[in-house]
């Protein structure tokens, strides 16, 4: 039994390692744009006017430069909104105001792309847009 587990473990580890990007390697443009759109959409939905403006502007730039059908991004936007509605915003204690909390909207939006539903929507959009980016 023990001898059978080790080869399976090696295959599992090797399979994961093969999917990793080397440090310093750039992401494919299509992935950069779709992930960027998800993060920008999250920022655009924040209550802070500056973050809202920056997110909206970032999303606009992505839409203007992207290749392929922009409607593919609808599901990404829906999943970002759904994830944001859960209200699981990152919060820390505010060092300047005892007993107060500081909301970390930028951290939250940067990490929203790792949520399972958002990641699935991103992968689906990338698969659809990939051929347009390869031309």
C-alpha positions as CSV (number, residue, x, y, z in Angstrom):
1,X,0.0,0.0,0.0
2,X,2.7,2.4,1.0
3,X,4.6,1.9,-2.3
4,X,1.5,2.7,-4.3
5,X,0.9,6.0,-2.5
6,X,4.3,7.5,-3.2
7,X,4.0,7.4,-7.1
8,X,0.6,8.9,-6.9
9,X,1.8,11.7,-4.6
10,X,4.7,12.4,-7.0
11,X,2.3,12.6,-10.0
12,X,0.0,15.0,-8.1
13,X,2.9,17.3,-7.1
14,X,4.4,17.2,-10.6
15,X,1.0,17.9,-12.1
16,X,0.7,21.0,-9.9
17,X,4.2,22.2,-10.5
18,X,3.7,22.0,-14.3
19,X,1.0,24.6,-14.1
20,X,3.0,27.2,-12.1
21,X,4.4,30.2,-13.9
22,X,8.1,30.9,-13.4
23,X,8.9,33.9,-11.2
24,X,9.4,36.9,-13.4
25,X,7.3,35.4,-16.3
26,X,4.5,37.7,-17.5
27,X,1.0,36.5,-17.7
28,X,-0.7,36.1,-21.1
29,X,-2.4,39.3,-22.2
30,X,-5.8,37.7,-22.2
31,X,-5.4,36.6,-18.6
32,X,-4.1,40.0,-17.5
33,X,-7.1,41.7,-19.1
34,X,-9.7,39.5,-17.7
35,X,-8.2,39.4,-14.2
36,X,-7.7,43.2,-14.4
37,X,-11.4,43.6,-15.4
38,X,-12.5,41.6,-12.4
39,X,-10.4,43.7,-10.0
40,X,-11.4,47.0,-11.6
41,X,-15.0,46.0,-11.4
42,X,-14.6,45.3,-7.7
43,X,-13.0,48.7,-7.2
44,X,-15.8,50.4,-9.2
45,X,-18.3,49.0,-6.8
46,X,-16.7,50.5,-3.7
47,X,-18.4,53.4,-1.9
48,X,-15.2,55.5,-1.8
49,X,-15.5,57.9,-4.8
50,X,-11.7,57.7,-5.6
51,X,-11.7,53.9,-5.7
52,X,-15.0,53.9,-7.7
53,X,-13.5,56.4,-10.3
54,X,-10.2,54.5,-10.6
55,X,-12.0,51.1,-11.0
56,X,-14.3,52.5,-13.6
57,X,-11.4,54.1,-15.5
58,X,-9.3,50.9,-15.3
59,X,-12.3,48.8,-16.6
60,X,-12.8,51.2,-19.5
61,X,-9.1,51.0,-20.5
62,X,-9.3,47.2,-20.5
63,X,-12.5,47.2,-22.6
64,X,-11.0,49.6,-25.1
65,X,-7.8,47.5,-25.6
66,X,-9.2,44.0,-25.3
67,X,-9.6,41.7,-28.3
68,X,-12.8,39.7,-28.9
69,X,-16.4,40.0,-27.7
70,X,-16.7,42.1,-24.5
71,X,-20.0,40.4,-23.6
72,X,-17.8,37.5,-22.4
73,X,-17.0,39.7,-19.4
74,X,-20.6,39.8,-18.2
75,X,-20.3,36.6,-16.2
76,X,-17.0,37.9,-14.7
77,X,-18.9,41.0,-13.5
78,X,-21.8,39.0,-12.2
79,X,-19.5,36.8,-10.2
80,X,-17.6,39.8,-8.8
81,X,-20.9,41.4,-7.7
82,X,-22.0,38.1,-6.2
83,X,-18.7,37.6,-4.3
84,X,-18.8,41.3,-3.1
85,X,-22.4,40.9,-1.8
86,X,-21.1,38.3,0.7
87,X,-19.6,41.2,2.6
88,X,-16.3,39.5,3.5
89,X,-14.2,42.6,3.2
90,X,-10.7,42.6,4.7
91,X,-10.5,44.7,7.9
92,X,-7.7,45.5,10.3
93,X,-7.5,47.5,13.5
94,X,-6.7,51.2,12.8
95,X,-3.6,52.1,14.6
96,X,-4.4,55.9,14.6
97,X,-7.9,55.5,16.1
98,X,-8.1,53.1,19.1
99,X,-11.1,50.8,18.8
100,X,-11.6,51.6,15.1
101,X,-11.3,49.3,12.2
102,X,-9.8,50.1,8.7
103,X,-11.5,48.5,5.7
104,X,-8.9,47.2,3.1
105,X,-10.9,47.6,-0.1
106,X,-7.8,47.4,-2.4
107,X,-6.6,44.2,-0.8
108,X,-10.0,42.7,-1.0
109,X,-10.4,43.6,-4.7
110,X,-6.9,42.4,-5.5
111,X,-7.7,39.0,-4.0
112,X,-11.3,38.7,-5.4
113,X,-9.9,36.9,-8.5
114,X,-9.0,34.0,-6.3
115,X,-12.5,33.3,-5.2
116,X,-13.7,30.0,-6.7
117,X,-16.8,31.5,-8.6
118,X,-14.8,34.5,-9.9
119,X,-11.8,32.3,-10.9
120,X,-14.2,29.9,-12.8
121,X,-15.7,32.9,-14.6
122,X,-12.2,34.2,-15.4
123,X,-11.1,30.8,-16.8
124,X,-14.2,30.6,-18.9
125,X,-13.7,34.1,-20.4
126,X,-10.1,33.4,-21.1
127,X,-10.9,30.2,-22.9
128,X,-13.4,32.1,-25.1
129,X,-11.2,35.1,-25.7
130,X,-7.9,33.2,-26.2
131,X,-8.2,32.8,-29.9
132,X,-8.8,36.5,-30.4
133,X,-5.7,37.4,-28.4
134,X,-3.5,34.9,-30.4
135,X,-4.2,36.6,-33.7
